[in-house]
Amino acid sequence: MKMYNIPLTGNQLDNEQIVSYIHQNIYTPKQVQIKAVAEHFNIAPTYFSAYFKKNFAITYRDYINKLRIQLIEKRIANDQLTIKQIAYEFGFTDESHLSNYFKKRKNINPSNYKKQEEHPTV
């Protein structure tokens, strides 16, 4: 197969496909759980975790959290959705759940972050 330049499929993971899958499903928490992602790519969850860390130099959980926070920050700064709507969009149970998640990672609650974005200090 290799001498005919036919790509081998099966256990070959494609980093672009992984990132694409994550970005397409980031709004559905169950779809980006390690178990679901590993199942989607037909590999063992433990192998996926190790593969991700080796190839992306970050743990899968950290990657997901950073991506979520970046997207939530953009939504808050955009000022078109309420915190409640953003919480719903990202699959949080309620506004409080989103606020706790955000504050744990940014050391500021979403409402104060929004005010800070509206009136940045010079």
BELGIMO-V661123 format. One record per residue. RES is the residue in one letter. NEAR is the number of other ideal C-beta (glycine too) atoms within 10 Angstrom. Layout:
# BELGIMO-V661123
<<RES | NEAR> <RES | NEAR>>
This chain:
# BELGIMO-V661123
<<M | 7> <K | 7> <M | 5> <Y | 5> <N | 6> <I | 8> <P | 8> <L | 8> <T | 7> <G | 6> <N | 9> <Q | 9> <L | 14> <D | 12> <N | 11> <E | 7> <Q | 12> <I | 20> <V | 13> <S | 11> <Y | 17> <I | 17> <H | 12> <Q | 11> <N | 16> <I | 16> <Y | 14> <T | 12> <P | 14> <K | 9> <Q | 15> <V | 22> <Q | 15> <I | 15> <K | 11> <A | 16> <V | 21> <A | 19> <E | 13> <H | 15> <F | 17> <N | 9> <I | 15> <A | 12> <P | 15> <T | 10> <Y | 13> <F | 20> <S | 16> <A | 12> <Y | 18> <F | 23> <K | 15> <K | 8> <N | 11> <F | 14> <A | 8> <I | 13> <T | 12> <Y | 22> <R | 12> <D | 12> <Y | 18> <I | 18> <N | 15> <K | 12> <L | 15> <R | 21> <I | 15> <Q | 10> <L | 16> <I | 23> <E | 16> <K | 10> <R | 19> <I | 21> <A | 13> <N | 10> <D | 10> <Q | 9> <L | 13> <T | 13> <I | 22> <K | 13> <Q | 12> <I | 21> <A | 22> <Y | 16> <E | 14> <F | 18> <G | 16> <F | 21> <T | 9> <D | 11> <E | 17> <S | 12> <H | 13> <L | 23> <S | 16> <N | 12> <Y | 18> <F | 25> <K | 14> <K | 10> <R | 13> <K | 14> <N | 9> <I | 13> <N | 15> <P | 22> <S | 13> <N | 13> <Y | 19> <K | 17> <K | 12> <Q | 13> <E | 13> <E | 10> <H | 7> <P | 7> <T | 4> <V | 2>>
